Structure formats: structure tokens, C-alpha cells
Amino acid sequence: MIVYCAELWLADHGEPAKLCILYCALGYVIRPIIIYLFVKLSLHIDRKKHTEHFLILLPIFLNVLAAFSAFFTDIVYTYNSEGVFIRGPLGYFAHVVCITYLAILLILTIKRFCSRDYTEGIIIFLVVSINVIAMMVESLTELYGAGRTAYSLSIVFYYLFFCVESFKRDSLTGALNRRCFYIDSEKHKAELTAVVSIDMNGLKKINDIQGHAKGDEAICATVNAIDKVVPKGCSLYRMGGDEFMILCTKVEREAVGKMIEQIRAEMEKTPFTCAIGTAYINGDDFDGVCAQADAEMYKDKQKYKALCAT
């Protein structure tokens, strides 16, 4: 927005065309970078994967070359002696780059919905929609501030979402935290059908012998295994340490049992194990149901200890 305002001020006050081109080029470069950063956040791009990182950045490099080529040619854009902006044959190149990144974001939105990550999917969809509409407005009405406003709103939307998610999520695993467990249990009180209690086996031994970094790895592996099979209507919460809970809303007993079997199957693919206990809602005493689920989990843990002792 600062670059855009500077560009307008320079053009209105008859400043040298070269200076107007500089600020316009900066604006052309910054706009796709903002969308690229959304893509990078969504893809969790690893810097070590140089090939993947380069391919994602390639449109940015091409756009930088196109934007600053205005100092030597008018193929993208130029300013006349009166400070009037003139778009060249490749004047919409930055828009094409933005659309490319927005298309990637749209694909990521679909993936988010397929993986039941509806909240972030909705945020990404809003980012895509706002920016597409803004580019259409710019193209049809020449209201060039629309795009800059859209990018600003996109950043605000995502930042607010990031703050909310950081408050709700466990920093190590990304699972919902203990506070959300009690909020959601009250919020969905009338729809709850089951509570599942999960506790890792042997985490203390892992921490004592192999270190806490290995213990954190074990916790994350457990969460990843559970996340793969948790169906719609069920949510995973980290209650603290290696203790987890799953709230099931509008999920039949058969589906809950199938989920537990799938969790055990996924855990068998890891070097770690966990004890699982289930209790079904049979009244208004939610704390009692949680206690029952914990009791069943401890019974399962005792079976594991007895098996290890033999």
C-alpha cells in the first residue's frame, strides 16, 4: 500500500518517469510475493528441497525481470512525460503470476476440505476469492487500488486465523489443546456419543533412555497415526504429556469401534504403542464418562504391561 501510494503521488506531481517506474516495479514484484507466501505457508515448503522450492519461486523470478524491464523497454508498461501509466503487451504478466499462485491455493483448498481441515480451507478459499474478484475489478474498472486492498485484507484474515489456531492448538503436535476439549464438550453436549481416552505406553522410558527429543518424536508419531483415521465428527485433543482424548459427536458405536481398530493398526506401523479406552454417553454426567474412558484405558495399559512382563 505504501509503494502504491508513493507511485500515485509521484505521478500526480509530475515526478520523473524513471522514479514512477521504480515504484510501479516494486508494486508489481510485491503483489505476487504476497500470494506466494500464502502458498508457502500452506505447502510447508522445506528449504532443503531445493528443486521444489525453485519451481515454486520461478514465477517470482520471471516477474521481477518483467517488472524491472520497464527501465529499458515498454513491453510491460511505461510512463509518459506527463506521468500517465501506459500498459504494454505484457502488462498483465504480474496478474498471470498471481493467478498461477491463486490456482495453487485453490487446489490446496480442495485438499484441505478432503482432509477435513475445513477451517483453514475456508480461509484459503476467502483469500482466493477476494483476490480474484479484486483482479477482475481492476481489469474492468481500472480501480487499481482494489488489488492492494485485497492483499491487505488477505493478510489480516490469515493473521487472525493464525492467532486463533495458535491459541487452540498444542504447539508440539498441532492437536487441539485441553482448553478446547472442555469448550467443545460443552458446545456439543447434546450431540456427544462417545469419549475415547488414549495414553502412550513407555514414554517415560523413552525420555529417560533416549532423551526428550525422541519422546517428542514418539508423541508426534502417535498424533499422526491417530489423525490418519479419525473420522468426521471426531476430534483429537492433547490433554497433556502423552495423554489424549477423542470426542465423538453423532458417531455410531460401530464407527467408534472401527476407528479404534484403525488407530491400533496405524500404531503398529510405528515403533510405539498406546493404551485405548472408550466410554459411551449414557447420561448428563460427562465427567463420569471421561472417568470411565480413563478406567478402560488403564485396563488396556495393564494388559500391555502384563504382556511385556511375560
NORDAJO-V106924 format. One record per residue. N is the residue number from 1. RES is the residue in three letters. PHI is phi in whole degrees, 0 to 359 (999 if undefined). Layout:
n = <N & N>
res = <RES & RES>
phi = <PHI & PHI>
//
This chain:
n = <1 & 2 & 3 & 4 & 5 & 6 & 7 & 8 & 9 & 10 & 11 & 12 & 13 & 14 & 15 & 16 & 17 & 18 & 19 & 20 & 21 & 22 & 23 & 24 & 25 & 26 & 27 & 28 & 29 & 30 & 31 & 32 & 33 & 34 & 35 & 36 & 37 & 38 & 39 & 40 & 41 & 42 & 43 & 44 & 45 & 46 & 47 & 48 & 49 & 50 & 51 & 52 & 53 & 54 & 55 & 56 & 57 & 58 & 59 & 60 & 61 & 62 & 63 & 64 & 65 & 66 & 67 & 68 & 69 & 70 & 71 & 72 & 73 & 74 & 75 & 76 & 77 & 78 & 79 & 80 & 81 & 82 & 83 & 84 & 85 & 86 & 87 & 88 & 89 & 90 & 91 & 92 & 93 & 94 & 95 & 96 & 97 & 98 & 99 & 100 & 101 & 102 & 103 & 104 & 105 & 106 & 107 & 108 & 109 & 110 & 111 & 112 & 113 & 114 & 115 & 116 & 117 & 118 & 119 & 120 & 121 & 122 & 123 & 124 & 125 & 126 & 127 & 128 & 129 & 130 & 131 & 132 & 133 & 134 & 135 & 136 & 137 & 138 & 139 & 140 & 141 & 142 & 143 & 144 & 145 & 146 & 147 & 148 & 149 & 150 & 151 & 152 & 153 & 154 & 155 & 156 & 157 & 158 & 159 & 160 & 161 & 162 & 163 & 164 & 165 & 166 & 167 & 168 & 169 & 170 & 171 & 172 & 173 & 174 & 175 & 176 & 177 & 178 & 179 & 180 & 181 & 182 & 183 & 184 & 185 & 186 & 187 & 188 & 189 & 190 & 191 & 192 & 193 & 194 & 195 & 196 & 197 & 198 & 199 & 200 & 201 & 202 & 203 & 204 & 205 & 206 & 207 & 208 & 209 & 210 & 211 & 212 & 213 & 214 & 215 & 216 & 217 & 218 & 219 & 220 & 221 & 222 & 223 & 224 & 225 & 226 & 227 & 228 & 229 & 230 & 231 & 232 & 233 & 234 & 235 & 236 & 237 & 238 & 239 & 240 & 241 & 242 & 243 & 244 & 245 & 246 & 247 & 248 & 249 & 250 & 251 & 252 & 253 & 254 & 255 & 256 & 257 & 258 & 259 & 260 & 261 & 262 & 263 & 264 & 265 & 266 & 267 & 268 & 269 & 270 & 271 & 272 & 273 & 274 & 275 & 276 & 277 & 278 & 279 & 280 & 281 & 282 & 283 & 284 & 285 & 286 & 287 & 288 & 289 & 290 & 291 & 292 & 293 & 294 & 295 & 296 & 297 & 298 & 299 & 300 & 301 & 302 & 303 & 304 & 305 & 306 & 307 & 308 & 309 & 310>
res = <MET & ILE & VAL & TYR & CYS & ALA & GLU & LEU & TRP & LEU & ALA & ASP & HIS & GLY & GLU & PRO & ALA & LYS & LEU & CYS & ILE & LEU & TYR & CYS & ALA & LEU & GLY & TYR & VAL & ILE & ARG & PRO & ILE & ILE & ILE & TYR & LEU & PHE & VAL & LYS & LEU & SER & LEU & HIS & ILE & ASP & ARG & LYS & LYS & HIS & THR & GLU & HIS & PHE & LEU & ILE & LEU & LEU & PRO & ILE & PHE & LEU & ASN & VAL & LEU & ALA & ALA & PHE & SER & ALA & PHE & PHE & THR & ASP & ILE & VAL & TYR & THR & TYR & ASN & SER & GLU & GLY & VAL & PHE & ILE & ARG & GLY & PRO & LEU & GLY & TYR & PHE & ALA & HIS & VAL & VAL & CYS & ILE & THR & TYR & LEU & ALA & ILE & LEU & LEU & ILE & LEU & THR & ILE & LYS & ARG & PHE & CYS & SER & ARG & ASP & TYR & THR & GLU & GLY & ILE & ILE & ILE & PHE & LEU & VAL & VAL & SER & ILE & ASN & VAL & ILE & ALA & MET & MET & VAL & GLU & SER & LEU & THR & GLU & LEU & TYR & GLY & ALA & GLY & ARG & THR & ALA & TYR & SER & LEU & SER & ILE & VAL & PHE & TYR & TYR & LEU & PHE & PHE & CYS & VAL & GLU & SER & PHE & LYS & ARG & ASP & SER & LEU & THR & GLY & ALA & LEU & ASN & ARG & ARG & CYS & PHE & TYR & ILE & ASP & SER & GLU & LYS & HIS & LYS & ALA & GLU & LEU & THR & ALA & VAL & VAL & SER & ILE & ASP & MET & ASN & GLY & LEU & LYS & LYS & ILE & ASN & ASP & ILE & GLN & GLY & HIS & ALA & LYS & GLY & ASP & GLU & ALA & ILE & CYS & ALA & THR & VAL & ASN & ALA & ILE & ASP & LYS & VAL & VAL & PRO & LYS & GLY & CYS & SER & LEU & TYR & ARG & MET & GLY & GLY & ASP & GLU & PHE & MET & ILE & LEU & CYS & THR & LYS & VAL & GLU & ARG & GLU & ALA & VAL & GLY & LYS & MET & ILE & GLU & GLN & ILE & ARG & ALA & GLU & MET & GLU & LYS & THR & PRO & PHE & THR & CYS & ALA & ILE & GLY & THR & ALA & TYR & ILE & ASN & GLY & ASP & ASP & PHE & ASP & GLY & VAL & CYS & ALA & GLN & ALA & ASP & ALA & GLU & MET & TYR & LYS & ASP & LYS & GLN & LYS & TYR & LYS & ALA & LEU & CYS & ALA & THR>
phi = <999 & 296 & 298 & 296 & 296 & 297 & 298 & 295 & 297 & 296 & 295 & 290 & 256 & 65 & 289 & 305 & 300 & 299 & 291 & 297 & 298 & 301 & 290 & 294 & 297 & 299 & 297 & 297 & 284 & 292 & 303 & 294 & 298 & 299 & 293 & 302 & 296 & 296 & 298 & 298 & 299 & 285 & 275 & 54 & 298 & 269 & 299 & 289 & 273 & 298 & 297 & 298 & 295 & 295 & 296 & 292 & 276 & 307 & 301 & 295 & 300 & 297 & 292 & 299 & 298 & 294 & 297 & 275 & 291 & 296 & 289 & 241 & 211 & 257 & 293 & 261 & 193 & 200 & 238 & 276 & 297 & 266 & 80 & 270 & 286 & 234 & 275 & 266 & 302 & 256 & 296 & 257 & 298 & 298 & 296 & 298 & 297 & 298 & 296 & 301 & 292 & 294 & 295 & 298 & 298 & 296 & 298 & 296 & 299 & 299 & 296 & 300 & 294 & 295 & 267 & 69 & 266 & 288 & 297 & 293 & 299 & 295 & 298 & 297 & 298 & 296 & 301 & 298 & 299 & 301 & 286 & 295 & 298 & 297 & 293 & 294 & 298 & 299 & 291 & 271 & 242 & 62 & 273 & 292 & 283 & 298 & 296 & 296 & 296 & 298 & 295 & 297 & 297 & 299 & 297 & 297 & 303 & 291 & 296 & 298 & 299 & 299 & 296 & 296 & 295 & 297 & 285 & 271 & 257 & 287 & 292 & 281 & 255 & 85 & 288 & 298 & 267 & 300 & 299 & 295 & 303 & 285 & 295 & 290 & 294 & 282 & 295 & 252 & 308 & 284 & 253 & 294 & 241 & 200 & 233 & 244 & 254 & 229 & 220 & 290 & 263 & 74 & 294 & 300 & 296 & 297 & 296 & 289 & 268 & 257 & 101 & 290 & 297 & 292 & 296 & 297 & 298 & 295 & 297 & 295 & 296 & 295 & 297 & 298 & 296 & 291 & 301 & 295 & 241 & 296 & 280 & 299 & 100 & 240 & 228 & 261 & 229 & 265 & 275 & 145 & 59 & 252 & 257 & 226 & 226 & 237 & 263 & 246 & 242 & 57 & 245 & 291 & 302 & 299 & 291 & 295 & 298 & 295 & 298 & 296 & 299 & 291 & 298 & 298 & 294 & 291 & 293 & 295 & 278 & 249 & 281 & 242 & 226 & 212 & 261 & 230 & 226 & 231 & 221 & 258 & 293 & 229 & 174 & 267 & 276 & 295 & 299 & 295 & 295 & 297 & 296 & 293 & 298 & 297 & 298 & 294 & 295 & 293 & 298 & 295 & 293 & 296 & 298 & 296 & 295 & 294 & 293 & 290 & 283 & 274>
//
